[in-house]
Protein backbone atom coordinates (compact mmCIF):
# COMPACT_ATOMS: atom_id res chain seq x y z
CA UNK A 1 0.00 0.00 0.00
CA UNK A 2 1.26 3.47 -0.96
CA UNK A 3 -0.21 6.48 0.84
CA UNK A 4 0.23 9.46 -1.46
CA UNK A 5 0.65 13.11 -0.46
CA UNK A 6 -2.46 13.97 -2.44
CA UNK A 7 -4.48 11.83 -0.06
CA UNK A 8 -4.97 8.96 -2.48
CA UNK A 9 -3.98 5.38 -1.84
CA UNK A 10 -2.52 2.87 -4.28
CA UNK A 11 -2.70 -0.77 -3.23
CA UNK A 12 -1.44 -4.02 -4.72
CA UNK A 13 -3.01 -7.30 -3.65
CA UNK A 14 -1.97 -10.79 -4.74
CA UNK A 15 -4.54 -13.59 -4.66
CA UNK A 16 -3.15 -17.10 -4.37
CA UNK A 17 -4.44 -20.49 -3.27
CA UNK A 18 -1.12 -21.95 -2.19
CA UNK A 19 2.55 -21.15 -1.73
CA UNK A 20 3.19 -22.71 -5.15
CA UNK A 21 1.24 -20.01 -6.97
CA UNK A 22 3.91 -17.78 -8.51
CA UNK A 23 2.53 -17.06 -12.00
CA UNK A 24 0.21 -14.23 -13.00
CA UNK A 25 -3.13 -15.50 -14.30
CA UNK A 26 -4.97 -12.20 -14.60
CA UNK A 27 -4.93 -8.63 -13.28
CA UNK A 28 -7.64 -6.13 -12.48
CA UNK A 29 -7.37 -2.44 -11.72
CA UNK A 30 -10.21 -0.81 -9.82
CA UNK A 31 -12.43 -3.75 -10.65
CA UNK A 32 -11.76 -3.76 -14.39
CA UNK A 33 -9.64 -6.26 -16.33
CA UNK A 34 -6.08 -4.98 -16.84
CA UNK A 35 -4.14 -6.81 -19.57
CA UNK A 36 -0.92 -4.85 -19.62
CA UNK A 37 2.27 -6.27 -18.11
CA UNK A 38 3.29 -2.93 -16.62
CA UNK A 39 1.83 -0.10 -14.56
CA UNK A 40 2.12 3.62 -15.20
CA UNK A 41 3.00 6.58 -13.02
CA UNK A 42 -0.51 7.96 -13.43
CA UNK A 43 -2.02 4.75 -12.04
CA UNK A 44 -0.02 5.19 -8.86
CA UNK A 45 -0.59 8.96 -8.63
CA UNK A 46 -4.36 8.60 -9.10
CA UNK A 47 -4.61 5.83 -6.54
CA UNK A 48 -6.57 2.63 -6.93
CA UNK A 49 -6.47 -1.08 -6.28
CA UNK A 50 -4.38 -3.43 -8.40
CA UNK A 51 -5.39 -7.05 -7.85
CA UNK A 52 -3.19 -9.84 -9.20
CA UNK A 53 -4.49 -13.39 -9.39
CA UNK A 54 -1.70 -15.97 -9.19
CA UNK A 55 -1.57 -19.65 -10.17
CA UNK A 56 0.83 -22.57 -10.22
CA UNK A 57 1.18 -22.58 -14.03
CA UNK A 58 2.09 -19.62 -16.25
CA UNK A 59 -0.65 -18.01 -18.31
CA UNK A 60 1.37 -17.59 -21.50
CA UNK A 61 -1.30 -15.46 -23.13
CA UNK A 62 -1.35 -12.79 -20.43
CA UNK A 63 0.53 -9.64 -21.41
CA UNK A 64 1.55 -11.22 -24.73
CA UNK A 65 -0.02 -8.73 -27.14
CA UNK A 66 2.45 -6.08 -28.38
CA UNK A 67 0.25 -3.29 -27.03
CA UNK A 68 0.36 -4.89 -23.57
CA UNK A 69 4.14 -4.92 -23.33
CA UNK A 70 6.33 -2.06 -22.09
CA UNK A 71 7.90 -0.30 -25.05
CA UNK A 72 11.10 1.70 -25.42
CA UNK A 73 10.61 2.30 -29.12
CA UNK A 74 10.98 5.83 -30.44
CA UNK A 75 8.08 6.28 -32.84
CA UNK A 76 8.86 9.81 -33.92
CA UNK A 77 12.08 11.51 -34.99
CA UNK A 78 12.88 14.66 -33.01
CA UNK A 79 16.00 14.83 -35.17
CA UNK A 80 16.78 13.79 -38.71
CA UNK A 81 19.61 11.23 -38.84
CA UNK A 82 22.74 12.45 -40.58
CA UNK A 83 23.46 10.83 -43.96
CA UNK A 84 26.31 8.37 -44.29
CA UNK A 85 29.09 8.34 -46.89
CA UNK A 86 30.06 5.03 -48.46
CA UNK A 87 33.34 4.30 -50.27
CA UNK A 88 35.87 1.47 -50.42
CA UNK A 89 38.60 3.57 -48.84
CA UNK A 90 39.52 7.06 -47.71
CA UNK A 91 42.33 7.08 -50.28
CA UNK A 92 42.59 6.07 -53.93
CA UNK A 93 45.10 6.08 -56.78
CA UNK A 94 42.94 6.67 -59.89
CA UNK A 95 39.20 6.90 -59.31
CA UNK A 96 36.82 6.25 -56.43
CA UNK A 97 33.06 5.82 -56.24
CA UNK A 98 31.40 7.66 -53.34
CA UNK A 99 27.79 7.17 -52.32
CA UNK A 100 25.55 8.86 -49.76
CA UNK A 101 23.09 6.78 -47.74
CA UNK A 102 19.88 8.15 -46.26
CA UNK A 103 19.38 6.43 -42.90
CA UNK A 104 15.78 7.59 -42.50
CA UNK A 105 14.74 6.20 -45.88
CA UNK A 106 12.74 9.19 -47.09
CA UNK A 107 14.98 12.22 -46.65
CA UNK A 108 15.93 14.87 -49.14
CA UNK A 109 19.72 14.74 -49.51
CA UNK A 110 21.82 17.81 -50.28
CA UNK A 111 25.50 17.39 -51.15
CA UNK A 112 28.30 19.95 -51.39
CA UNK A 113 31.37 18.83 -53.35
CA UNK A 114 34.55 20.88 -52.89
CA UNK A 115 32.50 23.87 -51.77
CA UNK A 116 29.85 23.74 -54.51
CA UNK A 117 26.34 22.37 -54.20
CA UNK A 118 25.53 19.53 -56.61
CA UNK A 119 22.44 17.57 -57.55
CA UNK A 120 22.83 14.15 -55.98
CA UNK A 121 21.01 11.33 -57.76
CA UNK A 122 23.40 8.45 -57.13
CA UNK A 123 27.02 7.46 -56.43
CA UNK A 124 29.67 9.90 -57.65
CA UNK A 125 32.96 8.95 -59.32
CA UNK A 126 35.87 11.21 -58.36
CA UNK A 127 39.41 11.40 -59.75
CA UNK A 128 41.02 13.96 -57.46
CA UNK A 129 41.15 14.77 -53.74
CA UNK A 130 37.59 15.71 -52.86
CA UNK A 131 35.73 16.93 -49.78
CA UNK A 132 32.01 16.31 -49.40
CA UNK A 133 29.45 17.70 -47.00
CA UNK A 134 25.94 16.24 -46.90
CA UNK A 135 22.73 16.99 -45.01
CA UNK A 136 19.39 15.20 -44.90
CA UNK A 137 16.01 16.84 -44.35
CA UNK A 138 12.61 15.33 -43.50
CA UNK A 139 9.53 17.54 -43.29
CA UNK A 140 11.74 20.60 -43.08
CA UNK A 141 13.86 19.23 -40.25
CA UNK A 142 17.51 19.31 -41.38
CA UNK A 143 20.17 17.00 -39.98
CA UNK A 144 23.57 18.00 -38.76
CA UNK A 145 26.10 18.12 -41.63
CA UNK A 146 28.30 15.10 -42.28
CA UNK A 147 31.71 15.69 -43.87
CA UNK A 148 34.10 13.28 -45.55
CA UNK A 149 37.35 13.75 -47.46
CA UNK A 150 38.80 11.29 -49.97
CA UNK A 151 42.45 11.66 -50.90
CA UNK A 152 44.11 10.97 -54.24
CA UNK A 153 47.52 9.47 -53.48
CA UNK A 154 50.45 8.83 -55.84
CA UNK A 155 49.92 5.69 -57.90
CA UNK A 156 52.16 2.63 -57.97
CA UNK A 157 53.58 3.12 -54.48
CA UNK A 158 54.00 0.00 -52.37
CA UNK A 159 55.15 -0.93 -48.88
CA UNK A 160 56.98 -4.09 -47.87
CA UNK A 161 56.60 -4.88 -44.17
CA UNK A 162 59.60 -6.87 -42.90
CA UNK A 163 58.47 -7.01 -39.26
CA UNK A 164 54.74 -7.73 -38.84
CA UNK A 165 52.52 -5.17 -37.17
CA UNK A 166 49.84 -6.11 -34.65
CA UNK A 167 46.54 -7.36 -36.04
CA UNK A 168 44.90 -5.19 -33.40
CA UNK A 169 46.37 -1.96 -34.78
CA UNK A 170 46.70 -2.26 -38.56
CA UNK A 171 45.55 1.28 -39.47
CA UNK A 172 43.99 -0.35 -42.52
CA UNK A 173 46.95 -2.38 -43.75
CA UNK A 174 50.38 -1.89 -45.28
CA UNK A 175 49.37 1.15 -47.32
CA UNK A 176 48.56 3.04 -44.08
CA UNK A 177 52.19 4.15 -43.89
CA UNK A 178 51.95 6.00 -47.23
CA UNK A 179 48.28 6.97 -47.52
CA UNK A 180 48.94 10.65 -46.61
CA UNK A 181 46.47 10.46 -43.68
CA UNK A 182 48.17 11.44 -40.44
CA UNK A 183 47.16 9.97 -37.11
CA UNK A 184 46.23 12.24 -34.22
CA UNK A 185 47.22 12.11 -30.55
CA UNK A 186 44.66 9.37 -29.79
CA UNK A 187 45.96 5.94 -30.82
CA UNK A 188 42.50 4.35 -30.62
CA UNK A 189 41.22 6.19 -33.70
CA UNK A 190 42.66 3.48 -35.95
CA UNK A 191 45.10 5.64 -37.93
CA UNK A 192 48.22 4.34 -36.18
CA UNK A 193 50.02 1.10 -37.02
CA UNK A 194 51.20 -0.71 -33.91
CA UNK A 195 54.30 -2.90 -33.49
CA UNK A 196 54.47 -4.93 -30.29
CA UNK A 197 57.71 -6.33 -28.89
CA UNK A 198 59.53 -5.78 -32.19
CA UNK A 199 61.35 -3.17 -34.25
CA UNK A 200 59.67 -1.62 -37.27
CA UNK A 201 61.38 -2.52 -40.55
CA UNK A 202 59.73 -1.43 -43.81
CA UNK A 203 60.70 -0.63 -47.38
CA UNK A 204 58.71 1.90 -49.41
CA UNK A 205 58.70 1.61 -53.20
CA UNK A 206 57.99 5.06 -54.67
CA UNK A 207 57.18 3.50 -58.04
CA UNK A 208 59.88 5.42 -59.88
CA UNK A 209 63.24 7.04 -59.25
CA UNK A 210 62.81 10.49 -57.71
CA UNK A 211 64.98 13.33 -56.52
CA UNK A 212 64.83 13.27 -52.71
CA UNK A 213 65.71 16.16 -50.41
CA UNK A 214 64.47 14.73 -47.10
CA UNK A 215 62.73 11.68 -45.61
CA UNK A 216 60.45 11.60 -42.57
CA UNK A 217 58.31 9.26 -40.51
CA UNK A 218 55.92 10.00 -37.64
CA UNK A 219 55.60 8.18 -34.31
CA UNK A 220 53.28 8.41 -31.32
CA UNK A 221 54.03 8.12 -27.60
CA UNK A 222 51.42 7.42 -24.92
CA UNK A 223 53.35 5.97 -21.99
CA UNK A 224 50.25 5.11 -19.97
CA UNK A 225 49.29 2.76 -22.80
CA UNK A 226 52.84 1.32 -22.99
CA UNK A 227 53.50 3.13 -26.29
CA UNK A 228 56.96 4.71 -26.56
CA UNK A 229 59.02 6.48 -29.17
CA UNK A 230 61.56 4.27 -30.93
CA UNK A 231 65.07 4.52 -29.51
CA UNK A 232 66.30 5.53 -32.96
CA UNK A 233 65.24 5.64 -36.60
CA UNK A 234 67.53 4.65 -39.45
CA UNK A 235 67.01 5.64 -43.12
CA UNK A 236 68.51 4.11 -46.26
CA UNK A 237 67.80 4.73 -49.95
CA UNK A 238 68.23 2.71 -53.12
CA UNK A 239 67.67 3.03 -56.84
CA UNK A 240 67.23 -0.68 -57.56
CA UNK A 241 65.94 -2.07 -54.25
CA UNK A 242 69.06 -4.19 -53.78
CA UNK A 243 71.94 -1.85 -53.04
CA UNK A 244 71.15 0.70 -50.32
CA UNK A 245 73.10 3.72 -49.13
CA UNK A 246 72.87 5.53 -45.81
CA UNK A 247 70.50 8.50 -45.61
CA UNK A 248 70.59 9.28 -41.91
CA UNK A 249 70.11 7.96 -38.39
CA UNK A 250 68.20 9.90 -35.72
CA UNK A 251 68.16 9.31 -31.97
CA UNK A 252 64.93 9.77 -30.04
CA UNK A 253 64.78 13.15 -28.24
CA UNK A 254 61.54 12.46 -26.32
CA UNK A 255 61.72 11.30 -22.70
CA UNK A 256 59.71 8.11 -22.07
CA UNK A 257 58.36 9.80 -18.93
CA UNK A 258 56.52 12.50 -20.90
CA UNK A 259 52.83 11.72 -20.51
CA UNK A 260 49.86 12.24 -22.80
CA UNK A 261 49.63 11.74 -26.53
CA UNK A 262 52.87 12.98 -28.11
CA UNK A 263 53.58 12.97 -31.84
CA UNK A 264 57.15 13.36 -33.06
CA UNK A 265 58.45 13.29 -36.63
CA UNK A 266 61.88 11.82 -37.27
CA UNK A 267 63.18 13.70 -40.32
CA UNK A 268 66.54 13.42 -42.04
CA UNK A 269 68.79 16.38 -42.62
CA UNK A 270 69.00 17.86 -46.12
CA UNK A 271 69.57 15.24 -48.84
CA UNK A 272 70.31 15.42 -52.51
CA UNK A 273 69.92 11.88 -53.79
CA UNK A 274 67.98 9.99 -56.40
CA UNK A 275 66.14 6.92 -55.18
CA UNK A 276 63.11 4.75 -55.69
CA UNK A 277 63.24 2.65 -52.51
CA UNK A 278 63.23 3.97 -48.94
CA UNK A 279 64.27 1.62 -46.14
CA UNK A 280 63.11 2.73 -42.68
CA UNK A 281 64.10 0.92 -39.49
CA UNK A 282 62.77 2.04 -36.10
CA UNK A 283 64.52 0.45 -33.13
CA UNK A 284 62.20 -0.50 -30.27
CA UNK A 285 63.09 0.58 -26.75
CA UNK A 286 62.37 -3.00 -25.70
CA UNK A 287 60.82 -3.60 -22.30
CA UNK A 288 58.92 -0.92 -20.40
CA UNK A 289 61.28 1.01 -18.07
CA UNK A 290 61.76 -0.02 -14.43
CA UNK A 291 59.76 2.97 -13.15
CA UNK A 292 56.81 2.18 -15.43
CA UNK A 293 53.65 0.33 -14.35
CA UNK A 294 54.39 -2.20 -17.11
CA UNK A 295 58.03 -2.69 -16.09
CA UNK A 296 59.47 -5.89 -17.50
CA UNK A 297 56.82 -6.20 -20.21
CA UNK A 298 57.31 -5.39 -23.92
CA UNK A 299 56.31 -1.95 -25.14
CA UNK A 300 54.76 -0.72 -28.36
CA UNK A 301 55.89 1.36 -31.33
CA UNK A 302 53.09 3.25 -33.11
CA UNK A 303 53.97 4.62 -36.55
CA UNK A 304 52.11 6.55 -39.19
CA UNK A 305 53.13 8.00 -42.51
CA UNK A 306 56.47 7.83 -44.25
CA UNK A 307 57.11 10.67 -46.67
CA UNK A 308 59.73 12.17 -48.91
CA UNK A 309 60.33 15.68 -50.15
C-alpha positions in Angstrom: 0.0 0.0 0.0 1.3 3.5 -1.0 -0.2 6.5 0.8 0.2 9.5 -1.5 0.7 13.1 -0.5 -2.5 14.0 -2.4 -4.5 11.8 -0.1 -5.0 9.0 -2.5 -4.0 5.4 -1.8 -2.5 2.9 -4.3 -2.7 -0.8 -3.2 -1.4 -4.0 -4.7 -3.0 -7.3 -3.7 -2.0 -10.8 -4.7 -4.5 -13.6 -4.7 -3.2 -17.1 -4.4 -4.4 -20.5 -3.3 -1.1 -21.9 -2.2 2.5 -21.1 -1.7 3.2 -22.7 -5.2 1.2 -20.0 -7.0 3.9 -17.8 -8.5 2.5 -17.1 -12.0 0.2 -14.2 -13.0 -3.1 -15.5 -14.3 -5.0 -12.2 -14.6 -4.9 -8.6 -13.3 -7.6 -6.1 -12.5 -7.4 -2.4 -11.7 -10.2 -0.8 -9.8 -12.4 -3.8 -10.6 -11.8 -3.8 -14.4 -9.6 -6.3 -16.3 -6.1 -5.0 -16.8 -4.1 -6.8 -19.6 -0.9 -4.9 -19.6 2.3 -6.3 -18.1 3.3 -2.9 -16.6 1.8 -0.1 -14.6 2.1 3.6 -15.2 3.0 6.6 -13.0 -0.5 8.0 -13.4 -2.0 4.7 -12.0 0.0 5.2 -8.9 -0.6 9.0 -8.6 -4.4 8.6 -9.1 -4.6 5.8 -6.5 -6.6 2.6 -6.9 -6.5 -1.1 -6.3 -4.4 -3.4 -8.4 -5.4 -7.1 -7.8 -3.2 -9.8 -9.2 -4.5 -13.4 -9.4 -1.7 -16.0 -9.2 -1.6 -19.6 -10.2 0.8 -22.6 -10.2 1.2 -22.6 -14.0 2.1 -19.6 -16.2 -0.7 -18.0 -18.3 1.4 -17.6 -21.5 -1.3 -15.5 -23.1 -1.3 -12.8 -20.4 0.5 -9.6 -21.4 1.5 -11.2 -24.7 0.0 -8.7 -27.1 2.4 -6.1 -28.4 0.3 -3.3 -27.0 0.4 -4.9 -23.6 4.1 -4.9 -23.3 6.3 -2.1 -22.1 7.9 -0.3 -25.1 11.1 1.7 -25.4 10.6 2.3 -29.1 11.0 5.8 -30.4 8.1 6.3 -32.8 8.9 9.8 -33.9 12.1 11.5 -35.0 12.9 14.7 -33.0 16.0 14.8 -35.2 16.8 13.8 -38.7 19.6 11.2 -38.8 22.7 12.4 -40.6 23.5 10.8 -44.0 26.3 8.4 -44.3 29.1 8.3 -46.9 30.1 5.0 -48.5 33.3 4.3 -50.3 35.9 1.5 -50.4 38.6 3.6 -48.8 39.5 7.1 -47.7 42.3 7.1 -50.3 42.6 6.1 -53.9 45.1 6.1 -56.8 42.9 6.7 -59.9 39.2 6.9 -59.3 36.8 6.2 -56.4 33.1 5.8 -56.2 31.4 7.7 -53.3 27.8 7.2 -52.3 25.5 8.9 -49.8 23.1 6.8 -47.7 19.9 8.2 -46.3 19.4 6.4 -42.9 15.8 7.6 -42.5 14.7 6.2 -45.9 12.7 9.2 -47.1 15.0 12.2 -46.6 15.9 14.9 -49.1 19.7 14.7 -49.5 21.8 17.8 -50.3 25.5 17.4 -51.2 28.3 19.9 -51.4 31.4 18.8 -53.3 34.6 20.9 -52.9 32.5 23.9 -51.8 29.9 23.7 -54.5 26.3 22.4 -54.2 25.5 19.5 -56.6 22.4 17.6 -57.6 22.8 14.2 -56.0 21.0 11.3 -57.8 23.4 8.4 -57.1 27.0 7.5 -56.4 29.7 9.9 -57.6 33.0 9.0 -59.3 35.9 11.2 -58.4 39.4 11.4 -59.7 41.0 14.0 -57.5 41.1 14.8 -53.7 37.6 15.7 -52.9 35.7 16.9 -49.8 32.0 16.3 -49.4 29.4 17.7 -47.0 25.9 16.2 -46.9 22.7 17.0 -45.0 19.4 15.2 -44.9 16.0 16.8 -44.4 12.6 15.3 -43.5 9.5 17.5 -43.3 11.7 20.6 -43.1 13.9 19.2 -40.2 17.5 19.3 -41.4 20.2 17.0 -40.0 23.6 18.0 -38.8 26.1 18.1 -41.6 28.3 15.1 -42.3 31.7 15.7 -43.9 34.1 13.3 -45.6 37.3 13.7 -47.5 38.8 11.3 -50.0 42.5 11.7 -50.9 44.1 11.0 -54.2 47.5 9.5 -53.5 50.5 8.8 -55.8 49.9 5.7 -57.9 52.2 2.6 -58.0 53.6 3.1 -54.5 54.0 0.0 -52.4 55.2 -0.9 -48.9 57.0 -4.1 -47.9 56.6 -4.9 -44.2 59.6 -6.9 -42.9 58.5 -7.0 -39.3 54.7 -7.7 -38.8 52.5 -5.2 -37.2 49.8 -6.1 -34.6 46.5 -7.4 -36.0 44.9 -5.2 -33.4 46.4 -2.0 -34.8 46.7 -2.3 -38.6 45.6 1.3 -39.5 44.0 -0.3 -42.5 47.0 -2.4 -43.7 50.4 -1.9 -45.3 49.4 1.2 -47.3 48.6 3.0 -44.1 52.2 4.1 -43.9 52.0 6.0 -47.2 48.3 7.0 -47.5 48.9 10.6 -46.6 46.5 10.5 -43.7 48.2 11.4 -40.4 47.2 10.0 -37.1 46.2 12.2 -34.2 47.2 12.1 -30.6 44.7 9.4 -29.8 46.0 5.9 -30.8 42.5 4.4 -30.6 41.2 6.2 -33.7 42.7 3.5 -36.0 45.1 5.6 -37.9 48.2 4.3 -36.2 50.0 1.1 -37.0 51.2 -0.7 -33.9 54.3 -2.9 -33.5 54.5 -4.9 -30.3 57.7 -6.3 -28.9 59.5 -5.8 -32.2 61.4 -3.2 -34.3 59.7 -1.6 -37.3 61.4 -2.5 -40.5 59.7 -1.4 -43.8 60.7 -0.6 -47.4 58.7 1.9 -49.4 58.7 1.6 -53.2 58.0 5.1 -54.7 57.2 3.5 -58.0 59.9 5.4 -59.9 63.2 7.0 -59.2 62.8 10.5 -57.7 65.0 13.3 -56.5 64.8 13.3 -52.7 65.7 16.2 -50.4 64.5 14.7 -47.1 62.7 11.7 -45.6 60.4 11.6 -42.6 58.3 9.3 -40.5 55.9 10.0 -37.6 55.6 8.2 -34.3 53.3 8.4 -31.3 54.0 8.1 -27.6 51.4 7.4 -24.9 53.4 6.0 -22.0 50.2 5.1 -20.0 49.3 2.8 -22.8 52.8 1.3 -23.0 53.5 3.1 -26.3 57.0 4.7 -26.6 59.0 6.5 -29.2 61.6 4.3 -30.9 65.1 4.5 -29.5 66.3 5.5 -33.0 65.2 5.6 -36.6 67.5 4.7 -39.5 67.0 5.6 -43.1 68.5 4.1 -46.3 67.8 4.7 -49.9 68.2 2.7 -53.1 67.7 3.0 -56.8 67.2 -0.7 -57.6 65.9 -2.1 -54.2 69.1 -4.2 -53.8 71.9 -1.8 -53.0 71.2 0.7 -50.3 73.1 3.7 -49.1 72.9 5.5 -45.8 70.5 8.5 -45.6 70.6 9.3 -41.9 70.1 8.0 -38.4 68.2 9.9 -35.7 68.2 9.3 -32.0 64.9 9.8 -30.0 64.8 13.2 -28.2 61.5 12.5 -26.3 61.7 11.3 -22.7 59.7 8.1 -22.1 58.4 9.8 -18.9 56.5 12.5 -20.9 52.8 11.7 -20.5 49.9 12.2 -22.8 49.6 11.7 -26.5 52.9 13.0 -28.1 53.6 13.0 -31.8 57.1 13.4 -33.1 58.4 13.3 -36.6 61.9 11.8 -37.3 63.2 13.7 -40.3 66.5 13.4 -42.0 68.8 16.4 -42.6 69.0 17.9 -46.1 69.6 15.2 -48.8 70.3 15.4 -52.5 69.9 11.9 -53.8 68.0 10.0 -56.4 66.1 6.9 -55.2 63.1 4.7 -55.7 63.2 2.6 -52.5 63.2 4.0 -48.9 64.3 1.6 -46.1 63.1 2.7 -42.7 64.1 0.9 -39.5 62.8 2.0 -36.1 64.5 0.5 -33.1 62.2 -0.5 -30.3 63.1 0.6 -26.7 62.4 -3.0 -25.7 60.8 -3.6 -22.3 58.9 -0.9 -20.4 61.3 1.0 -18.1 61.8 0.0 -14.4 59.8 3.0 -13.2 56.8 2.2 -15.4 53.7 0.3 -14.3 54.4 -2.2 -17.1 58.0 -2.7 -16.1 59.5 -5.9 -17.5 56.8 -6.2 -20.2 57.3 -5.4 -23.9 56.3 -2.0 -25.1 54.8 -0.7 -28.4 55.9 1.4 -31.3 53.1 3.3 -33.1 54.0 4.6 -36.5 52.1 6.5 -39.2 53.1 8.0 -42.5 56.5 7.8 -44.2 57.1 10.7 -46.7 59.7 12.2 -48.9 60.3 15.7 -50.2 
